[in-house]
Amino acid sequence: MKQSFFVDLHSHITLYPYNMGNENTKGMLYCKNPKIKEDIAPNYTQSDVEKMANGGVRIVFASLYPVEIGFMKIKGSEACLADDVIKLMTSFPKERIQEIQSPNHSYFEDLKKEYDFLMSSNNKELKVGNKSITYKIVSNYTELTQFLNINSQNELLDSSNKIAVILTIEGGHSLLPKTTEALRNVAVNDLSNKDTQQLLQTIKENIVWVKSKKVFAITFAHHFYNYLCGQSISFTKKIDWMLDQEDKSRTAFTALGVEVLKEMMNTSNGQRPLIIDVKHLSVASRIWFYAQDFTQNIPVIASHTSVNGYEKMELSTVNNDTHTAAQKKYNESTDFNNWDLNLSDEEIIIIARRKGLIGLSVDQRIIMGKSRLSIIKSKNFINILSQKKKDKEWCFPVFDTIMHIAKVLSKVSEIKKEDIWNTMTLGSDYDGLINPMNSYRTVLEYSTLQENLLLWFKESVAKYDEIKGKSDSELELIVSKIMNGNSLEFLKQNFK
């Protein structure tokens, strides 16, 4: 009997368990999250192994992430006070905070330790009450389908609690042998410099290790400047007052970053290239990346994102120079978050033409603009809706984003009308310090999300040209593609 299941393109299933320390965790089954205001950080687990099993998540792209030193420093605060604020914000033990702050800390060694942590329970039976759960890090599509017993129609034939884990990495900084602070004086645009040459050689060796572990994809950028490329502004005002993100946020790839990128995408000697995840890259970096000959034939993903409503990437950069300007810009946003962190129509088309994937975030600030968020929150606050109606309201931003992407792609002549739905999937960013939509706080709510997406499709069938005249079964197929089918097809083509 076939089973319903979900795929998540981007989730941090190890971030809290690994960083919290043994006294607060029970391996991969549980972690104690910070008990603070939810709009700063969640006070519950979102994607632990037990919730994934109970919520029907059977494939997860697990993002390994060495925490950046930028998260461990507070603007204008001395070490002791800063550590207290960071502990409150993250609930990490002070010993862990100070370890990351250490001048001898290595991002790459931290990456390897997090990998070892995930491996420690790999392919082992985990007992949760009277339930057994097994997750397995898989190295290719064939191994994945055999482990989960998925047939050629993408049907799950096994009812046991198995979860296939596909390794990804968040941030090119993960490959650095030291923290970015320790590398501040490296001449990243002078490849003739001996120190730069040595750093490049070390990073290349680290990429060899990463590929040997069958890591599938990597976001080249993250929240802080990594000396390889620029990153987009991504912090809200609730975080920006504490942390310093703006360093180099508008720049493109450095000379060092170009060589690192080429090594990641190297396919000589039968190597599988690392799929590049463009989320967090600055627009200047993305424009340069898409224009290069050596990037043309390899698909890309934007793993946990949304749309910004702009036609062109460059247009989305206007008033995005500083956090102050970006916050003012967001305050004027309506349906979509208008930051250049999100995808313009131009970039949606580029990703679709390359047969890539767009993972739809469930972070309420990413998936919608301020006006829409305020309206939905106000309806919930005055409690005029039943829980069922609230669930449907919180689902609408996801549905509207899907329809925006479909509308953009329907105008591209070489993309068949039936294929305009093939680029989208879920990319939650759960347990990545996000504030998810109220009705969809954890992976346990994916089935509710699926049900409400289908409701919106059926109720809207006469309103949108892209779905006008479609039968219920055709609409169900579209939703099914988004919940698992598109990710499976992408893996079938690229995870070999």
C-alpha positions in Angstrom: 0.0 0.0 0.0 1.5 3.4 -1.0 2.1 6.0 1.7 1.8 9.8 1.5 5.1 11.5 2.2 7.0 14.9 2.0 10.4 16.1 0.9 12.1 19.1 2.5 14.8 20.8 0.4 16.4 22.7 3.3 16.3 21.8 7.1 18.8 22.1 9.9 18.2 18.8 11.7 21.5 18.9 13.5 22.0 22.6 14.3 20.6 22.5 17.8 21.4 18.9 18.9 25.0 19.3 17.8 25.6 22.8 19.4 23.6 22.3 22.6 25.9 19.8 24.3 25.1 16.4 25.8 23.3 17.7 28.9 20.5 19.2 26.8 20.1 16.7 24.1 19.3 13.0 23.5 21.2 12.5 20.3 19.1 13.3 17.2 15.7 12.7 19.0 15.4 15.9 21.1 16.9 19.2 21.8 16.0 22.0 24.2 15.4 25.2 22.2 15.5 28.7 23.7 12.5 29.8 25.8 12.3 33.3 24.6 10.0 35.4 22.4 9.2 33.4 19.3 9.7 36.3 16.9 13.4 36.2 17.8 13.9 32.4 18.0 11.5 29.4 18.4 11.1 27.8 21.8 10.3 24.3 20.4 11.8 21.9 17.9 10.6 22.1 14.4 12.3 19.3 12.5 13.7 16.8 15.0 13.8 13.1 13.8 10.7 12.2 15.8 8.6 15.0 14.3 9.8 14.2 10.8 8.8 10.5 11.2 5.4 11.5 12.7 4.9 14.3 10.1 5.5 12.1 7.1 8.9 13.7 6.0 10.7 10.8 4.3 13.4 12.8 2.5 15.3 15.7 4.1 18.1 17.7 2.7 20.0 18.1 5.9 22.1 21.3 6.0 25.3 21.1 8.0 26.3 24.5 9.3 29.3 25.6 11.3 27.9 28.6 13.2 29.5 31.8 12.0 31.4 33.9 14.5 29.2 36.9 13.4 26.4 35.3 15.4 28.6 35.1 18.5 29.4 38.9 18.8 27.1 41.6 19.9 27.6 45.2 18.6 29.1 47.4 21.2 29.1 44.8 24.0 32.1 43.4 25.9 32.6 39.6 25.9 30.8 38.8 29.2 27.6 40.7 28.4 27.7 39.6 24.8 27.9 35.9 25.8 24.9 36.3 28.1 22.8 37.9 25.3 23.9 35.2 22.8 23.1 32.4 25.3 19.6 34.0 25.7 19.2 34.3 22.0 20.4 30.8 21.0 20.4 28.8 24.3 23.8 27.5 23.4 26.0 26.7 26.4 28.5 29.4 27.2 31.3 26.9 26.6 30.1 26.4 23.1 29.8 30.1 22.5 33.3 30.7 23.7 34.6 27.8 21.6 33.2 29.4 18.4 34.7 32.8 19.5 38.1 31.3 20.0 40.9 32.6 17.6 41.9 29.0 17.0 38.4 27.9 15.9 38.2 26.2 12.5 35.0 26.3 10.5 36.0 23.2 8.5 36.9 21.2 11.6 33.5 22.2 13.1 31.8 21.0 9.8 33.5 17.6 10.2 32.4 17.3 13.8 28.8 18.1 12.9 29.0 15.4 10.2 30.4 12.9 12.7 27.5 13.8 15.1 25.0 13.0 12.3 26.8 9.9 11.4 26.8 8.6 15.0 23.1 7.5 14.7 23.2 6.9 11.0 21.3 3.8 9.8 20.6 2.8 13.5 17.2 2.0 15.0 16.2 4.8 17.3 13.6 4.0 19.9 10.9 6.7 20.7 8.4 5.2 23.0 7.0 2.2 21.2 8.1 3.5 17.8 11.3 2.7 15.9 12.8 5.4 13.6 15.8 4.9 11.2 17.4 7.6 9.2 20.1 6.9 6.7 22.5 9.3 4.8 22.1 8.2 1.2 24.7 8.8 -1.5 22.7 8.6 -4.7 19.1 8.3 -6.0 19.2 4.6 -6.4 20.2 4.1 -2.8 17.5 6.5 -1.7 14.7 4.7 -3.6 15.9 1.3 -2.3 16.1 2.4 1.3 12.6 4.0 1.2 11.1 1.5 -1.2 9.9 4.2 -3.7 8.7 2.9 -7.1 9.1 4.4 -10.5 5.8 6.4 -10.0 7.3 8.1 -7.0 5.0 6.1 -4.7 6.3 5.2 -1.2 5.5 1.5 -0.6 7.0 1.2 2.8 5.0 2.2 5.9 8.0 2.0 8.3 9.5 5.1 9.9 12.5 5.6 7.6 14.0 8.9 6.7 16.5 9.4 3.8 19.0 12.1 4.6 20.8 14.0 1.8 23.8 16.1 2.9 24.0 19.7 2.1 26.1 22.6 3.5 25.1 26.1 4.4 27.8 28.7 3.6 31.1 28.6 1.8 32.7 29.7 5.1 32.4 26.0 6.1 35.4 25.2 3.9 37.7 27.7 5.7 40.4 26.3 8.0 39.9 29.3 10.3 37.2 31.8 11.1 36.7 34.7 8.8 38.1 37.0 11.6 41.3 35.1 11.5 41.5 35.4 7.7 40.7 39.1 7.6 44.1 40.1 6.2 44.2 37.5 3.4 44.6 39.1 -0.1 41.5 37.4 -1.6 41.8 39.2 -5.0 45.5 38.4 -5.4 46.0 34.8 -6.5 49.8 35.4 -6.8 50.0 36.0 -3.0 51.6 33.0 -1.2 49.1 33.1 1.7 46.2 33.3 -0.8 47.7 30.3 -2.7 48.0 28.3 0.5 44.5 29.1 1.6 43.2 28.1 -1.9 45.0 24.8 -1.7 43.6 24.0 1.7 40.1 24.8 0.6 40.5 22.5 -2.5 41.6 19.7 -0.1 38.6 20.4 2.0 36.3 20.2 -1.1 37.8 16.8 -1.8 36.7 15.7 1.7 33.2 17.2 1.2 32.8 15.4 -2.1 34.0 12.1 -0.6 31.1 12.3 1.9 28.6 12.6 -1.0 27.5 16.1 0.0 25.0 17.1 -2.7 24.7 20.9 -2.6 26.1 24.0 -0.9 25.0 27.6 -0.4 28.0 29.6 -1.4 27.1 32.4 0.9 25.3 32.8 4.2 24.6 35.7 6.6 28.2 37.1 6.9 31.0 38.0 4.5 33.1 34.9 3.8 35.9 36.3 1.6 34.6 34.3 -1.3 31.6 36.3 -2.4 29.0 38.9 -1.3 25.9 38.1 0.6 22.4 39.6 0.7 21.0 41.5 3.6 18.9 39.1 5.5 18.4 40.2 9.1 15.3 41.9 10.4 15.5 44.9 12.7 15.0 42.6 15.7 18.4 41.0 14.9 20.2 43.8 13.1 20.6 45.9 16.3 22.7 43.1 17.8 24.7 41.7 14.9 26.9 43.2 12.2 26.0 41.9 8.8 26.6 44.7 6.3 30.3 44.1 5.6 30.7 43.5 1.8 27.0 42.7 1.4 26.8 44.2 -2.1 30.0 42.7 -3.6 30.4 39.9 -6.1 32.8 36.9 -6.2 36.4 37.5 -5.2 39.3 36.0 -7.2 39.6 33.4 -4.5 35.9 32.7 -4.6 36.0 32.1 -8.3 38.6 29.4 -8.0 36.7 27.8 -5.1 33.5 27.8 -7.2 35.3 26.2 -10.1 36.7 23.4 -7.9 33.2 22.8 -6.4 31.8 22.4 -10.0 34.7 20.3 -11.2 33.6 17.2 -13.0 36.9 15.8 -14.1 37.8 12.2 -13.2 34.1 11.3 -12.8 33.5 13.7 -9.9 29.9 14.7 -9.2 29.8 18.5 -9.0 28.4 20.2 -5.9 25.1 21.7 -6.8 25.2 25.5 -6.1 22.5 26.8 -3.9 22.1 30.6 -4.7 20.2 31.5 -1.6 22.0 34.3 0.4 24.3 35.2 -2.5 24.3 39.0 -3.2 22.6 40.0 -6.5 26.0 41.0 -7.9 27.3 37.5 -7.1 24.2 35.9 -8.7 24.3 38.0 -11.9 28.0 37.1 -12.3 27.4 33.4 -11.5 24.6 33.0 -14.1 26.7 34.6 -16.8 29.7 32.3 -16.7 30.2 29.6 -19.3 31.3 27.0 -16.8 28.1 27.3 -14.8 25.7 26.9 -17.8 25.1 23.2 -17.8 24.7 22.5 -14.1 21.3 23.1 -12.5 21.0 25.4 -9.5 18.7 25.5 -6.5 17.4 28.3 -4.3 16.7 26.1 -1.3 14.7 28.2 1.1 13.3 31.4 -0.5 10.4 33.2 -2.0 9.7 35.9 -4.6 10.1 39.7 -4.4 7.8 40.8 -7.2 10.5 42.6 -9.2 10.9 41.9 -12.9 14.8 42.1 -12.8 17.4 41.2 -10.3 19.0 44.6 -10.5 15.7 46.3 -9.8 15.3 44.4 -6.6 18.6 45.9 -5.2 17.2 49.5 -5.1 17.0 50.7 -1.4 18.7 47.5 -0.2 22.1 49.1 0.6 21.9 49.1 4.3 19.7 47.5 7.0 18.0 50.8 7.7 17.1 51.2 4.0 16.1 47.6 3.6 13.9 47.8 6.7 12.2 50.9 5.4 11.7 49.1 2.1 10.1 46.1 3.8 7.8 48.3 5.8 6.3 49.4 2.4 6.0 45.9 1.1 2.6 44.4 0.3 2.1 40.8 -0.9 5.8 39.8 -1.1 8.9 40.5 0.9 10.6 42.9 -1.5 14.2 42.4 -0.5 16.8 41.2 -3.1 17.3 38.2 -0.9 14.2 36.8 -2.6 13.9 35.9 -6.3 12.9 38.3 -9.1 11.0 37.1 -12.1 14.2 37.1 -14.1 15.8 34.7 -11.7 12.8 32.4 -11.5 13.1 32.0 -15.3 16.8 31.4 -15.1 16.4 28.6 -12.5 13.5 27.0 -14.5 15.4 27.1 -17.7 18.3 25.2 -16.0 15.8 22.7 -14.6 16.6 23.7 -11.1 14.6 23.9 -7.9 13.0 26.7 -5.9 12.4 25.7 -2.2 9.5 27.7 -0.7 10.3 28.9 2.8 7.8 28.8 5.6 9.4 31.7 7.4 6.6 34.3 7.7 9.0 37.2 7.0 10.4 35.6 3.9 7.2 34.2 2.3 5.2 37.4 2.4 5.4 41.2 2.6 4.6 43.3 5.7 1.0 44.3 4.7 -0.1 40.8 4.1 1.6 39.6 7.3 -0.1 42.3 9.3 -3.5 41.4 7.9 -3.1 37.7 8.6 -1.8 38.4 12.1 -4.7 40.8 12.9 -7.3 38.2 11.9 -5.6 35.7 14.2 -5.2 38.2 17.1 -8.8 39.1 17.3 -9.7 35.5 17.0 -12.4 35.9 14.4 -11.5 32.8 12.6 -11.7 29.1 13.5 -8.5 27.2 13.6 -9.3 25.5 10.3 -9.8 28.9 8.7 -6.6 30.3 10.3 -4.7 27.3 8.8 -6.1 28.2 5.4 -5.3 31.9 5.8 -1.7 31.2 6.7 -1.4 28.9 3.7 -2.5 31.6 1.2 1.0 33.3 1.0 2.5 29.9 -0.1 -0.3 29.4 -2.7 0.1 33.0 -4.0 3.8 32.5 -4.3 3.3 29.3 -6.3 0.8 31.1 -8.6 3.2 34.0 -9.1 6.0 31.6 -10.2 3.6 29.7 -12.5 2.4 33.0 -14.0 6.0 34.1 -14.7 6.9 30.8 -16.3 3.7 30.6 -18.3 5.0 33.5 -20.4 8.3 31.7 -21.3 7.8 30.3 -24.8 10.1 27.3 -24.5 8.6 26.1 -21.2 5.5 23.9 -21.8 2.4 24.9 -20.0 2.3 21.6 -18.1 5.9 22.1 -16.9 5.4 25.5 -15.2 4.8 23.7 -11.9 8.0 21.6 -12.1 10.4 24.0 -10.4 8.8 24.4 -7.0 9.1 22.3 -3.8 9.3 22.9 0.0 12.4 24.3 1.6 11.4 25.1 5.1 14.6 26.2 6.9 13.1 24.6 10.0 15.3 24.8 13.1 17.5 27.4 11.4 16.4 30.1 13.8 13.3 31.1 11.7 9.9 32.3 12.8 7.5 30.1 10.8 4.0 30.9 9.9 1.8 30.3 12.9 -0.2 27.4 11.5 2.9 25.7 10.1 5.4 25.8 13.0 6.9 22.3 12.5 7.0 19.4 10.0 4.0 17.9 11.8 1.9 20.5 9.9 3.0 19.5 6.4 -0.2 17.4 5.8 -2.3 20.4 6.9 -0.3 22.6 4.5 -0.9 20.1 1.7 -4.6 20.0 2.4 -5.0 23.8 2.4 -2.9 24.2 -0.8 -5.3 21.9 -2.5 -8.3 23.9 -1.1 -6.9 27.1 -2.5 -6.2 25.5 -5.9 -9.8 24.1 -6.1 -11.4 27.4 -5.0 -9.3 29.5 -7.4 -9.6 27.4 -10.5 -11.8 30.0 -12.2 -9.6 33.0 -11.2 -6.2 32.1 -12.8 -5.6 31.3 -16.4 -2.8 28.9 -15.4 -5.3 26.5 -13.7 -8.5 27.4 -15.4 -10.4 24.3 -16.5 -8.2 21.8 -14.6 -9.8 18.8 -13.0 -9.4 18.0 -9.3 -7.0 15.2 -10.2 -4.9 17.6 -12.2 -4.8 20.0 -9.3 -3.9 17.2 -6.9 -1.0 16.3 -9.2 0.3 19.9 -9.0 0.3 19.9 -5.2 1.9 16.4 -5.2 4.7 17.7 -7.4 5.4 20.5 -4.9 5.2 18.3 -1.8 7.6 15.6 -3.2 7.5 14.9 -6.9 9.6 17.8 -8.2 12.4 17.0 -5.7 12.4 13.4 -6.6 12.7 14.1 -10.3 15.5 16.6 -9.6 17.3 13.9 -7.6 16.7 11.3 -10.3 18.5 13.5 -12.8 21.3 14.9 -10.6 21.9 12.7 -7.6 23.9 9.9 -9.3 
